[in-house]
Amino acid sequence: MLVGIVDGEIAGNCQIVFNHRHKTKHRASVAITIISKYWNLGIGTAMMQKMISLAKNQGIMQMELEFIEGNKRARALYEKMGFSIVAEKPNAILLKDGTLLKEYFMVKEL
Ligand SMILES: CC(C)(COP(=O)(O)OP(=O)(O)OC[C@H]1O[C@@H](n2cnc3c(N)ncnc32)[C@H](O)[C@@H]1OP(=O)(O)O)[C@@H](O)C(=O)NCCC(=O)NCCS
């Protein structure tokens, strides 16, 4: 996990999870969250670049992540970093008002 700190305050974090089993050790999954007041400053881009660099150094062949339908900001960041949607899970999220949202799966080959 990497933590971003601005003026002593946590601005966000990200994590990359490596697999240790022989058949899946070529894959790594990533997640990222930035506190809203720090959005659109490039912190997410910098964190993604760092995780891609870490993955390359570990010999990872495929990076993976998920995002929820409607999260345009996340989708824009991930597509900019070279991730593509490969699958979707219907009805993954049920909101209080009854709205059902999909979860999208993305991968980036290194
Ligand atoms: C998604 C998230 C990590 C992006 O972090 P960030 O630090 O704002 O990212 P950056 O500033 O590096 O880049 C944001 C990009 O999204 C674009 N963007 C912002 N709002 C957008 C919108 N409504 N629609 C499309 N693109 C948008 C920006 O233009 C920028 O792209 P650019 O660099 O090509 O101009 C951050 O918004 C976040 O933490 N959101 C809440 C938690 C979350 O959704 N995490 C991901 C779960 S899958």
The ligand as a MOL file (V3000), in Angstrom:
LIG
                    3D

  0  0  0     0  0            999 V3000
M  V30 BEGIN CTAB
M  V30 COUNTS 48 50 0 0 0
M  V30 BEGIN ATOM
M  V30 1 C -10.7790 7.9560 -9.4130 0
M  V30 2 C -9.7550 8.7170 -8.6060 0
M  V30 3 C -8.7860 7.7460 -7.9370 0
M  V30 4 C -8.9580 9.6320 -9.5600 0
M  V30 5 O -7.9550 10.2780 -8.7910 0
M  V30 6 P -7.4210 11.7310 -9.1970 0
M  V30 7 O -6.2650 12.0470 -8.3260 0
M  V30 8 O -8.5420 12.6900 -9.2220 0
M  V30 9 O -6.9130 11.4300 -10.6740 0
M  V30 10 P -6.1040 12.3880 -11.6440 0
M  V30 11 O -6.2150 13.8100 -11.1970 0
M  V30 12 O -4.7270 11.8430 -11.8170 0
M  V30 13 O -6.8550 12.1630 -13.0360 0
M  V30 14 C -8.2590 12.2730 -13.1080 0
M  V30 15 C -8.6610 12.2160 -14.5630 0
M  V30 16 O -10.0720 12.0820 -14.6510 0
M  V30 17 C -10.5800 13.0930 -15.4920 0
M  V30 18 N -11.9240 13.4000 -15.0200 0
M  V30 19 C -12.2740 14.0990 -13.9280 0
M  V30 20 N -13.6180 14.1490 -13.8180 0
M  V30 21 C -14.1030 13.4540 -14.8680 0
M  V30 22 C -15.4300 13.1320 -15.3280 0
M  V30 23 N -16.5110 13.5340 -14.6580 0
M  V30 24 N -15.5470 12.3860 -16.4420 0
M  V30 25 C -14.4730 11.9660 -17.1250 0
M  V30 26 N -13.2020 12.2250 -16.7440 0
M  V30 27 C -13.0340 12.9640 -15.6260 0
M  V30 28 C -9.6320 14.2410 -15.3510 0
M  V30 29 O -9.7010 15.1090 -16.4590 0
M  V30 30 C -8.2920 13.4880 -15.3200 0
M  V30 31 O -7.8960 13.0900 -16.6020 0
M  V30 32 P -6.6800 13.8600 -17.3700 0
M  V30 33 O -5.4730 13.6750 -16.5170 0
M  V30 34 O -6.5860 13.1340 -18.6780 0
M  V30 35 O -7.1110 15.2810 -17.4860 0
M  V30 36 C -10.4350 9.6360 -7.5500 0
M  V30 37 O -11.3880 10.4280 -8.2080 0
M  V30 38 C -11.1000 8.8730 -6.4180 0
M  V30 39 O -10.4650 8.4730 -5.4640 0
M  V30 40 N -12.4260 8.7160 -6.4830 0
M  V30 41 C -13.2080 8.1110 -5.4010 0
M  V30 42 C -12.8200 6.6860 -5.1240 0
M  V30 43 C -12.8770 5.8830 -6.3710 0
M  V30 44 O -13.7840 6.0130 -7.1820 0
M  V30 45 N -11.8660 5.0170 -6.5150 0
M  V30 46 C -11.8160 4.1040 -7.6480 0
M  V30 47 C -12.7290 2.9630 -7.3590 0
M  V30 48 S -12.6920 1.8160 -8.6880 0
M  V30 END ATOM
M  V30 BEGIN BOND
M  V30 1 1 1 2
M  V30 2 1 2 3
M  V30 3 1 2 4
M  V30 4 1 2 36
M  V30 5 1 4 5
M  V30 6 1 5 6
M  V30 7 2 6 7
M  V30 8 1 6 8
M  V30 9 1 6 9
M  V30 10 1 9 10
M  V30 11 2 10 11
M  V30 12 1 10 12
M  V30 13 1 10 13
M  V30 14 1 13 14
M  V30 15 1 14 15
M  V30 16 1 15 16
M  V30 17 1 15 30
M  V30 18 1 16 17
M  V30 19 1 17 18
M  V30 20 1 17 28
M  V30 21 1 18 19
M  V30 22 1 18 27
M  V30 23 2 19 20
M  V30 24 1 20 21
M  V30 25 1 21 22
M  V30 26 2 21 27
M  V30 27 1 22 23
M  V30 28 2 22 24
M  V30 29 1 24 25
M  V30 30 2 25 26
M  V30 31 1 26 27
M  V30 32 1 28 29
M  V30 33 1 28 30
M  V30 34 1 30 31
M  V30 35 1 31 32
M  V30 36 2 32 33
M  V30 37 1 32 34
M  V30 38 1 32 35
M  V30 39 1 36 37
M  V30 40 1 36 38
M  V30 41 2 38 39
M  V30 42 1 38 40
M  V30 43 1 40 41
M  V30 44 1 41 42
M  V30 45 1 42 43
M  V30 46 2 43 44
M  V30 47 1 43 45
M  V30 48 1 45 46
M  V30 49 1 46 47
M  V30 50 1 47 48
M  V30 END BOND
M  V30 END CTAB
M  END
